[in-house]
Every structure is written in C-alpha cells, then in structure tokens.
Amino acid sequence: MEFTRIPDLELYRTIVENFHDGILAMNQEGKILLVNQSMLKLSGLPREAYTGRNIKDIVESGIFQKESVTLRAIQEKQTVTDFQQYQNGRTVLVTAIPIFDGGNRLIRVLSITHDITDQIIMKKKVEEIERLSAKYYMELLSLRQHHSKRGIITANRLMKEIIDLIHHIGPTDSTVLLLGESGVGKDVLAREIHETSKRKDSGAFIKVNCGAIPKDLLESEFFGYDTGAFTGAKKEGKPGLFELADQGTLFLDEIGEFPLYLQAKLLSVLQDQQFTRVGGTKVIQVNVRIVAATNRDLESMVLRGEFREDLYYRLNVIPIQTPALRERKDDIPLLIGHFLQNFNEEYNKNKSFTMDAMDILCAYHWPGNIRELSNITERLVLTTKNDVIEPKDLPIAKQHTGVSLSKLLRNEDTKSNLFKSVEKNLIESMIQREGSIRKAAKVLGVSHTTLIRKMKKHGL
C-alpha cells in the first residue's frame, strides 16, 4: 500500500488548524501571521479580524476584559501565562511564548489559548455542593448534640471513659483532683461530678478561682469573718465559701495558686470539715465535697517546697487527667457545631463551615484547647461577611497554607507550565520563610525526601 506524502509545511498547517487549543503566531512587532480554527471559535471573531492585523489593534477593540498576555510576552521578552476573559463570556488560560534567533533577537511569539470555561462552571457547582454539604453537616452535628450529657460534647473514647468514671464516683463524697492544660474543660467535668451526686439537690455547686482572689482576702473569702474582724468588714460579718457550699460541692480551680501560708488551714478544713471564721471563736461544722483542678505539676511543686505534701495527698484521692483538645481531635467537629449553634442563636446569625475549613480546624494543634476553639468560632461568626465560612476566612494562616501546599506537592498530574511555576515559587518562598528544608517540608505536609526531589526537578 502506498501512502501519499504530505509536504512538511502542509502537515504542520493541518496539525495547527485541528489543534484543540487556540493558536496565534505573530512576528516580533505583534503582526498576526497565523490563527487556527479553535481560536476563532473561542473569540467569536472571523479569520479576517486576525489575519494581517496587529495584536495591539485587537486588544484596543476591547475583545479582552484585561491586558493581553501576548503583549506582555512581547514587552517582557519572556514566557507569560495568565487568565483572560473574552467579551463573549469565555474564560481562557493563555500562554505566550517568545521565540528568539541565534543572536537572541525576538523573531516570533506563539500564543496558546486553552478554554477553561467549563472547568470554572464545574468549580462553581462544586462550591455550591460544598456549601450545601457544610449546611447539612452542621445540622447533623446539631442533632448529635442532643444526645450529649449536659455540657459535655464528646465522641472520644478516652473522654467517654472519663465520663463513665465520673458517673461511677459521682454519688460518693470522694475528693477529686482534675488535671490538665488550661482550657480543656475541667470546670465542665467538675460540674458533672456535682450533677451526678446526691448533693445536686441538697446544696450548691460553687466555683472559686484560687488565682483570681487577692492573697490578702483569701482567708476571709474562704472561711468568712465575724463582726469587727478587720477595718472595713461588715458589721454583721460574712459567711465564707465553705459555709455557702455546705451540703454541696466546692470547686477549687487553679489550686496550685493557693498560697503556702494558708494551705495548712485548708488541709485542716478538708480533713475535719470544721473551721472558725476570721476574727471569730465559734467552730463551724460543714459538709462539703471538694473538687480541685490545676494545670500545674503539683508533684514538682511539692519537691520544690511550693505546695504542702500532705495537702497534695489529701486532694489527690481520685486524680483525673483531662486530655488536651489535640488528643481528642474527633471531638473538634462536634465542639465547633456546638459553639456555632450557640453563637448563631446569640447573635442571630446563620453561619456554617465548608468541609475544607473544617479540615483545617481539625488539623490545627489548638494550644488554647476548647477555650481557644470557642473564641475563634465566636470571632468567625461575628466577623465573616458571608454565611459560609471558608479557609480564607480562618485566622490560622500557617495551617491553611500547609494544607493547600501539601495537596499541590502531592499532585503529580499537575504538569502545565503555570502550575510548575507556582509550585517552584511556593517551595522557594516556604524554604526562605522557614529557614531550612526540613522545617519547610514539615509545614508543607510532605516528607523531607519528597521536598528534595521537587527541588531537584525545579533546579533549586
């Protein structure tokens, strides 16, 4: 069988004419030498509008809604890639490539135009689906919260074990010491201990922050004072916190801040359940259950002589270590849903999070624990303009960058010049910001070797 030989020039013209992307070729001055059929379809202009004309004339006609990528390539004498939009509503990605002769003189410019209108439409549909998904997801979280015990929101195995222990010891009068970082919700657990005891009907739950009361008022606040105990005292005297908590529960938050000089008297009250008011002589008998909490290491304080050993052992009857929020990440979506519902109702809002935003919040390490999560949720409810809270709205910029970059660096199918350039610039800026390859790799969410391989690919 014989094949008809097609001249090379004719072959090239056939290929260009049938190429899916729009193609323009012009000389160094911008005069158009060639335009293919795809370019005519994209722009909606006839061939006569291009052939023999200068690209500057077409730009001035207003066909583009922003500056010409091709003109930039001619002026800058380097490859330029950018988005453009035609008057007919088509959005395109244009790459303009300057061509030089042996003397490094510009002789031609090749423009390749790819239609991305359908991808943008699809992106908008996906975003709409994400908005609906976020809405339904928040509604699901709201439904789940109806099954929560009072103020305790959890799906975490360790937290459930703690709640089971609390419900087991709740009916007793044992002293409980709640340990854990600031903001983990120790006060919520303390109230749960009271609510599961018989004392919920016979007495009050009284919380006192030992670090918030001035030291010179601590004794009178805890134990009360009698008439004329000191200058400025009420004539009729005043009952202290132990008296007010009689038949109930006294929650001593931040017990590690309790001054050493008063710890002996506190120990005596815990052991004997009796005391005298400041300036008084009458012995007062009470029946108080003690729940204490601290974010400090009491054992180390004992060794340093900052906390009485006997008081420590008197408090440490049933120690409960409350996990940090980063150790119970499965609770983060539930807690966000809980706080979001409360703040939406309080401020008459209708906010929700996209799934991407939720992923970022779940990946964050939350040094301030539940208190920080609550504060950020409230801030976003009040400050975001749209009802749907997206990643760009989050104050955790570093985590946001890391998630986005890791997706980019793991995507081996992203091979266009545009994304190669973006990837290279992002890697360079991240290494410069973090100061080392290892730190940059950690922030980007990729391995050290993966980042080195990417660097070699880009010649970094």
C-alpha positions in Angstrom: 0.0 0.0 0.0 1.3 3.4 -0.9 1.0 6.4 1.3 0.5 9.9 -0.1 3.4 12.1 1.2 2.2 15.3 2.7 4.7 18.2 2.5 6.0 19.2 5.9 4.6 22.7 5.8 1.2 21.5 4.8 1.4 18.8 7.6 2.2 21.5 10.2 -0.7 23.7 9.0 -3.1 20.7 9.2 -1.9 19.9 12.8 -2.2 23.6 13.9 -5.6 24.0 12.3 -7.0 20.9 14.0 -5.4 21.6 17.4 -7.9 21.7 20.2 -6.4 24.9 21.8 -6.5 28.2 20.1 -3.2 29.2 18.5 -1.9 32.6 17.3 1.5 33.2 15.7 2.9 36.7 15.2 6.1 38.5 14.4 8.3 40.5 16.8 6.1 43.6 16.3 2.8 41.7 17.0 1.6 41.3 13.4 -0.5 38.2 13.3 0.8 35.6 10.8 -1.4 32.6 11.7 -4.6 31.8 13.5 -6.3 28.4 13.8 -10.0 27.5 13.8 -10.1 26.8 17.6 -9.0 30.4 18.2 -11.8 31.7 16.0 -14.4 29.7 17.9 -13.0 30.8 21.3 -13.0 34.5 20.4 -16.1 34.5 18.2 -14.2 36.6 15.6 -13.8 35.7 11.9 -10.4 34.9 10.4 -10.3 38.3 8.7 -10.3 40.0 12.1 -6.9 38.4 12.8 -5.0 37.8 9.6 -2.5 40.6 8.8 -3.6 42.7 11.8 -1.5 43.7 14.8 -2.4 42.2 18.2 -2.5 45.7 19.6 -5.4 46.6 17.3 -7.4 43.6 18.5 -6.7 44.4 22.2 -7.8 48.0 21.6 -11.1 46.8 20.1 -12.0 45.6 23.7 -12.2 41.9 23.0 -10.3 41.1 26.2 -11.5 42.3 29.7 -7.9 42.6 31.0 -4.5 43.3 29.5 -3.2 41.0 26.8 -0.9 38.1 27.8 0.7 38.2 24.3 1.6 41.9 24.5 3.2 41.3 27.9 5.3 38.5 26.4 6.5 40.8 23.6 7.3 43.6 26.1 8.9 41.4 28.8 10.6 39.0 26.2 9.7 36.0 28.4 7.0 33.4 28.6 3.9 34.7 30.3 0.9 32.7 31.5 -2.3 34.2 32.8 -6.1 34.1 32.6 -8.1 36.2 30.2 -11.8 36.6 29.6 -13.4 37.4 26.2 -16.4 39.6 25.7 -18.5 36.5 24.8 -18.0 35.3 28.4 -15.4 32.6 27.7 -12.6 32.3 30.2 -9.3 31.1 29.0 -5.7 30.3 30.2 -3.2 31.9 27.8 0.5 31.0 27.5 2.5 33.4 25.2 6.0 32.1 24.3 8.6 34.4 22.7 10.9 32.8 20.1 14.5 34.1 19.6 17.0 33.7 16.8 20.7 32.7 17.2 21.5 36.3 18.1 19.0 36.3 20.9 16.7 38.6 18.9 12.9 38.3 19.2 11.5 37.0 15.9 8.2 35.3 16.7 5.6 35.0 19.5 3.5 31.9 19.8 0.2 32.2 21.8 -1.6 29.0 23.0 -5.1 29.6 24.4 -6.9 26.9 26.5 -10.6 27.2 27.2 -11.4 26.7 30.9 -14.9 28.0 31.0 -16.4 24.5 31.6 -13.9 23.9 34.5 -15.0 27.2 36.1 -18.6 26.3 35.8 -17.9 23.0 37.3 -15.9 24.6 40.1 -18.9 26.8 40.9 -21.1 23.8 41.1 -18.7 22.0 43.4 -18.6 25.1 45.6 -22.4 25.1 45.8 -22.4 21.4 46.7 -19.8 22.2 49.4 -22.0 24.9 50.8 -24.9 22.6 51.0 -22.7 19.8 52.4 -21.5 22.2 55.1 -25.0 23.2 55.9 -26.2 19.6 56.2 -23.1 18.6 58.1 -23.7 21.3 60.7 -27.3 20.2 61.1 -26.1 16.7 61.6 -23.7 17.9 64.3 -26.6 19.7 65.9 -28.7 16.6 66.0 -25.8 14.6 67.6 -25.5 17.2 70.4 -29.0 16.4 71.7 -27.6 13.1 72.9 -24.7 14.8 74.8 -24.6 14.8 78.6 -25.4 18.3 79.7 -22.4 20.5 78.7 -20.0 17.6 77.8 -19.7 17.3 74.0 -17.6 14.2 73.0 -17.3 11.2 70.8 -13.8 10.5 72.0 -13.1 7.1 73.6 -10.8 8.5 76.3 -13.3 11.2 77.3 -16.1 8.6 77.4 -14.1 6.6 79.9 -13.6 9.7 82.0 -17.3 10.4 82.0 -18.0 6.8 82.9 -15.6 7.2 85.9 -17.3 10.5 86.9 -20.7 8.8 86.9 -19.3 6.0 88.9 -17.7 8.1 91.6 -20.3 10.9 91.4 -22.7 9.5 94.1 -19.7 9.3 96.6 -18.1 12.1 98.6 -14.6 11.3 97.5 -12.3 14.3 96.7 -11.4 14.6 93.0 -8.3 16.3 91.5 -8.8 17.3 87.9 -5.5 17.7 86.0 -4.9 19.1 82.5 -3.9 22.1 80.5 -5.7 25.4 80.7 -8.9 25.5 78.6 -9.5 21.7 78.4 -12.9 21.9 80.2 -12.0 20.9 83.8 -14.8 23.1 85.1 -17.3 21.3 82.9 -16.2 18.0 84.4 -16.4 19.4 87.9 -20.0 20.4 87.4 -20.7 17.0 86.0 -19.4 15.4 89.2 -21.8 17.6 91.2 -24.7 16.9 89.0 -24.3 13.1 89.3 -24.1 13.3 93.1 -26.9 13.4 95.7 -25.6 16.9 96.5 -27.2 18.4 93.4 -30.5 18.5 95.4 -29.1 19.3 98.9 -26.5 22.0 98.1 -25.0 24.4 95.6 -22.1 24.0 93.2 -19.7 26.8 94.0 -16.7 27.5 91.8 -13.8 29.6 93.1 -10.6 30.5 91.1 -7.8 30.4 93.7 -5.6 32.5 91.5 -8.1 35.3 91.0 -8.6 36.3 94.6 -6.1 38.8 96.1 -3.9 37.0 98.6 -4.8 39.3 101.5 -8.5 38.4 101.0 -8.2 34.7 100.5 -8.7 33.7 104.1 -11.8 35.8 104.7 -13.2 34.7 101.3 -12.8 31.0 102.1 -13.6 31.0 105.8 -15.7 34.1 106.3 -15.2 36.7 109.1 -17.0 37.8 112.2 -18.1 41.3 113.4 -15.1 43.7 113.7 -12.6 41.2 112.3 -10.8 44.0 110.4 -11.3 47.5 109.2 -13.9 47.8 106.5 -15.6 44.5 107.5 -19.4 44.3 107.5 -20.9 44.7 111.0 -22.9 41.5 110.7 -19.9 39.6 109.4 -19.9 37.4 106.3 -20.0 33.7 105.6 -17.2 32.2 103.6 -17.2 29.9 100.6 -17.1 26.8 102.7 -20.3 27.8 104.5 -22.0 28.7 101.3 -21.1 25.3 99.9 -22.4 23.4 102.9 -24.2 20.2 101.7 -22.9 20.9 98.2 -19.7 20.9 96.1 -16.8 23.4 96.3 -14.8 23.5 93.2 -11.3 24.9 93.8 -10.0 25.8 90.4 -6.3 26.6 90.0 -5.5 25.1 93.4 -1.8 25.3 92.5 -2.1 29.1 93.0 -3.3 28.7 96.7 -0.6 30.4 98.9 1.6 28.2 101.0 0.8 30.0 104.3 -2.9 29.2 104.1 -2.5 25.6 102.9 -2.3 24.2 106.5 -5.7 25.7 107.3 -7.2 24.5 104.1 -5.9 21.0 104.9 -7.5 21.1 108.3 -10.9 22.0 106.9 -10.7 19.3 104.3 -9.9 16.7 107.0 -12.2 17.8 109.8 -14.9 19.7 107.9 -14.8 22.4 110.5 -13.2 25.8 111.0 -13.6 29.2 112.6 -14.2 32.5 110.8 -11.5 35.2 110.7 -11.8 37.1 114.0 -14.2 34.6 115.4 -14.1 31.8 118.1 -17.1 29.7 117.2 -16.3 26.4 115.5 -18.4 26.0 112.3 -19.2 22.5 111.1 -19.8 21.9 107.4 -20.4 19.0 105.0 -18.7 20.0 101.7 -17.4 17.8 98.9 -14.1 19.1 97.3 -13.2 19.0 93.7 -9.9 20.7 92.8 -8.3 21.4 89.5 -4.9 22.6 88.2 -2.8 22.9 85.1 0.4 22.9 87.2 2.6 19.9 88.2 1.8 19.6 91.9 4.3 16.8 92.4 7.1 19.1 91.2 5.8 21.9 93.4 5.9 19.6 96.4 9.5 18.7 95.7 10.4 22.4 95.4 8.6 23.2 98.7 5.9 25.3 97.0 3.0 23.0 97.9 2.4 21.0 101.0 2.9 17.3 100.6 0.1 16.3 103.0 -2.4 18.7 101.2 -1.4 17.2 97.9 -2.2 13.7 99.0 -5.4 14.8 100.6 -6.5 16.3 97.3 -5.1 13.5 95.1 -7.7 10.9 96.2 -9.2 10.4 92.7 -7.0 12.1 90.0 -8.5 12.5 86.6 -6.2 13.6 83.7 -8.2 15.6 81.2 -6.8 15.3 77.6 -5.8 18.3 75.6 -8.0 19.0 72.5 -5.2 17.9 70.2 -5.5 14.5 71.8 -9.2 14.2 71.1 -9.5 15.6 67.5 -12.6 13.5 66.8 -14.4 15.9 69.1 -13.4 19.1 67.2 -16.3 18.9 64.7 -18.8 18.3 67.5 -17.5 21.2 69.6 -17.5 23.5 66.6 -21.0 22.6 65.8 -22.0 23.1 69.5 -20.3 26.6 69.7 -21.6 27.5 66.2 -25.2 26.8 67.1 -24.9 28.8 70.4 -23.3 31.8 68.8 -25.7 31.7 65.8 -28.6 31.9 68.2 -26.9 34.5 70.4 -26.1 36.9 67.6 -29.0 36.0 65.2 -26.6 34.6 62.5 -26.8 31.6 60.2 -23.1 30.7 59.7 -21.7 27.3 58.6 -18.2 26.0 57.7 -17.1 24.4 54.4 -15.6 20.9 54.7 -12.2 22.4 53.7 -12.4 24.9 56.5 -13.4 22.2 58.9 -10.4 20.0 57.8 -8.1 22.9 58.6 -9.6 23.4 62.0 -9.3 19.7 62.8 -5.6 19.7 61.8 -4.7 22.6 64.0 -3.0 21.8 67.3 -5.1 24.2 69.5 -2.6 25.3 72.2 -5.5 27.1 73.9 -7.7 24.0 73.8 -11.5 24.3 73.9 -11.4 27.9 75.1 -9.4 28.9 72.0 -11.8 26.9 69.8 -14.8 28.7 71.3 -13.2 32.1 70.9 -12.2 31.6 67.3 -15.7 30.2 66.4 -17.3 33.3 68.0 -14.9 35.6 66.2 -15.7 34.0 62.8 -19.4 34.2 63.4 -19.1 37.9 64.1 -16.5 39.0 61.5 -17.1 36.9 58.3 -19.2 38.6 55.7 -20.7 35.5 54.1 -22.8 32.8 55.8 -20.4 30.1 54.6 -17.0 30.3 56.4 -14.2 29.2 54.0 -10.5 28.5 54.6 -9.6 32.1 53.6 -11.6 33.4 56.5 -9.7 31.4 59.1 -7.1 33.2 61.3 -4.9 30.1 61.2 -2.9 31.2 58.1 0.0 28.8 58.7 -2.2 25.7 58.9 -4.2 26.9 55.9 -1.0 27.3 53.8 0.3 23.9 54.8 -2.9 22.0 53.8 -3.1 23.7 50.4 0.6 23.2 49.6 0.6 19.5 50.5 -2.2 18.9 48.1 -0.3 20.7 45.4 3.0 19.0 46.0 1.4 15.5 46.0 -0.4 16.1 42.8 2.0 14.5 40.2 -0.6 15.1 37.4 -0.2 18.9 37.6 2.3 19.3 34.7 1.4 22.5 33.0 3.8 25.4 32.9 1.5 27.5 35.1 1.4 25.1 37.9 5.1 24.2 37.6 5.9 27.9 38.1 3.5 28.2 41.0 4.9 25.0 42.7 8.5 26.3 42.3 7.7 29.7 43.7 5.8 28.2 46.7 8.7 25.9 47.5 11.2 28.7 47.3 9.2 31.1 49.5 8.4 28.4 52.1 12.1 27.4 52.4 13.1 31.1 52.7 10.4 31.7 55.4 11.1 28.6 57.5 14.9 28.7 57.2 15.5 25.1 56.4 14.3 22.3 54.1 13.2 20.1 57.0 11.1 22.8 58.6 9.6 23.7 55.2 8.7 20.0 54.5 7.0 19.7 57.8 4.9 22.8 57.2 4.0 21.6 53.7 2.9 18.2 55.0 5.4 16.2 52.8 8.5 14.2 53.6 12.0 15.6 53.6 12.9 13.4 50.6 9.8 14.4 48.6 10.7 18.1 49.0 14.3 17.5 47.9 13.0 15.6 44.9 10.7 18.5 44.0 13.6 21.0 44.4 15.8 19.0 42.1 13.0 18.9 39.5 12.8 22.7 39.6 16.6 23.2 39.7 16.6 24.7 43.2 
